[in-house]
Amino acid sequence: MKQILVTGAAGFIGSKICEFLLRDGAQVVGIDNMNPGYDPRLKEYRLRNLQEMPGFDFIRGDITDNALLDRIFTEHSFDAVINIAGVPGVRLSVENPWIFLETNTTGCLNLLEQCRKHAVRKFIQASTSSIYGENAPQPIPETADTNHPLQPYAVSKKGAETMCYAYHYLYGIDVTVLRFFTVYGPAGRPDMAMFRFIQWIAEGQTLQVNGDGEQTRGFTYVDDIALGTILALKDVGYEIINLGGHERISINALIRKLETIIGRKAVTHYQPIFKADMLANLADISKAHSLLGWDPAIGLAEGLERTVAWYRRERDWLSDIRL
């Protein structure tokens, strides 16, 4: 039975990865610092669901704490590490870039060093589509330029990616870097557009749109991201792989779809676009298909229905989640 360390285990993507691993019979050690970067009720909700499943061991801690990591790796014999922990957010990284470097880059280094010391052979690193910058071709292949990131968040992830390569080259650690594209779904982060739009429309609040709303995204349902991450546990040497949705949609069209599902018209306010935001991102996923046998299974229409249905079920406490 495999034993896997998942960092960021109470986070949006990390918790879903843990859930699927546990269903597959793995032993999962999850670590999360439960930081209050967004309303902690969401992390607590996800964590409660995991703690009801057999095979899950939770440690409250931070990947920047090397002494804690050394103790964890000494007490367990991991087959793989899946590093989903990190500080997310394009805007926040502009306001406070130091925490992004510490957690996203140095935190990754700490985990790689523990893998070296304790002979953990497989390492998965979560990265981001933000790394492709402003002028990437659409859909974006993994070979597109990543040397012109628009914000410190992408810089911190680029640093983690290249550190992963160094540890692969020097110590033979098998590494898969996964670049995620605009993930959404139930229990999503409240700082992301999907959660915000649903809450604003459902509660009759003004919906804020940056720019003219014609910027496009290839949204990816969280279950697909989790399944792709688990498929990436296979030996690849060192590879960078996009995981992203296959349907492009503008923000304005997304709002119209949500209005139809929720049954309420949005009150929309347009404001200047944020300089660090990308105007478009759609993944070229041919590499994920050929190397991992992965294709997104949940289309946007179904994913939106599922996400709105979850919001309705949990509306009593979600309606006042701070954004």
Secondary structure, 3 states (H helix, E strand, C coil): CCEEEEECCCCHHHHHHHHHHHHCCCEEEEEECCCCCCCHHHHHHHHHHHHCCCCEEEEECCCCCHHHHHHHHHHCCCCEEEECCCCCCHHHHHHCHHHHHHHHHHHHHHHHHHHHHCCCCEEEEEEEHHHHCCCCCCCECCCCCCCCCCCHHHHHHHHHHHHHHHHHHHHCCEEEEEEECCEECCCCCCCCHHHHHHHHHHCCCEEEEECCCCCEECCEEHHHHHHHHHHCCCCCCEEEEEECCCCCEEHHHHHHHHHHHHCCCCEEEEECCCCCCCCEECECCHHHHHHHCCCCCCCHHHHHHHHHHHHHHCHHHHCCCCC
